[in-house]
Amino acid sequence: KSFLLALDTRFSDIELREEEGIPTEEFLESCYAIVPVLDKLGPTVFAPVKMDFVGNIKKINQKFITNKEEFDTLQKIVLHEVNAGVAQVRNSATEALLWLKRGLKFLKGFLTEVKNGEKNIQTAL
């Protein structure tokens, strides 16, 4: 449990930009900080989750680094892809963000089960 408290980068530390939304760089840093947690939870059991998670982080990061100023928030990336008609294209940053969100919700649900006392990993999953 204590390794979760030691995370340097947390989602709760991200400051929302009033009009613009969630800063991309800070969000990605918080996502990357979770990857070692997946290894600690179970390198075998969580291998597919980790692979999916990392792949989606990379897709968003690849979009971000093409223009860090233009894509400084997640909302700007999504709006750009929607306007360009590529938001629903396979491997778009928007699709990656959707799957990353699902992965984060899954992980939160799993950790909630464990926190509430579930000892069996399969049951918690």
N, C-alpha and C positions, 0 to 999 in steps of 0.2 A: 504493500500500500504506500509506503513512504516514498518510493521512486516517483509516484505521481505528483507528490507535493514538491519534488525537486525540479520539475520542469521549469526551464528558464522562460520559455515563451508560452504564454497562455492566451486562449481565445478571450478570456475575461479582461485581459489587459489591452485589447484592441480598442482604440478610440474610433467610434463611428463618426464619419464626417457628415455633418448635418444634412446637406443637400446631395452629397455625392455617394455616400454609402460606406462600404467596407473596404479599407485599404488592402489592395492586393498583396503587397509584399509582406505585411504583418500577418495576414491570413495564411499565406503559404508557409511562413516561418512557423506558425503555430501548428500547421498540419505536419510539417516535417518533424517537429518535436514529438509527435505522437508515434512515429515509426518505431523508435526503439522500445516503446511501451508494448507494441504488438509482439516484439521478440520476447520480451519478458513474460508476457501473458502465455505464450506457447508458440515457439518458433514453427512447430509442425502444424498445429491446429489453425493458427492464424496466417500461415504462409499465403493462401489464396487471397485473404483479406488484405494482407500487406501488399501483395503484388498489385492488386486492383487499386488500392489506396495510393501507392507510389506512382503508378501509371497515370492516374487522374491528376495528381499534384503536378507531375511533369508536363502534362498537356496544358494545364492552366499557366504554368510557368513559361512554357515555350511561347504562348501568346503574349504574356506579360513582357517578356524580354524583347519582343519585336518593337515595342514602343512603350517604355516604362512611364513616360509622362502622360501619354494618351490613355493608357490602360492602368492608371494608378488606383482604380477601384474595380471591384468585381462587377459592379453594376455597369460600368463603362464598357467592359469587355463584352458582357451579355448584350447590351444595347447595340454595340458595334456589330456583333455577329447577327443579331436579329435584323438590323437594317441592311446588312450585306446578304441576308437570306441564307446564312450558313449555320445558324444556331442549332438546327436539328440534324446537321450533317454528322455522320459518324466521326468520332475523334475531335469534334469541336471543343473549344474550351467551355462552352455552355453545357454541353452534354457531360463533360468531365466534372464540372461543378455540381451538376445534378447527382451524379453517381457518388461524388465525394461527400455530398450532403447526406445521401442515404447511408454511406459507410460510417459517417460520424454518428448518425442517429442509431445505427445498429450497435456501434461500439458503446455509446452512452447507455443503451438498453442493457447490454451485456454487463457493463460495469455496475449498473444499478442493481441488477440481480445479484451479483457477487457481493456488493456492499450490503445488500439486505439479507445476506447470510447463505446464499445458495453455494454449496460446496461442489456440486457436480457441474463440470464445465459444459457437458452436452446439454444438460437441462437449462443452464444459464444462456447458452447459445440459442 
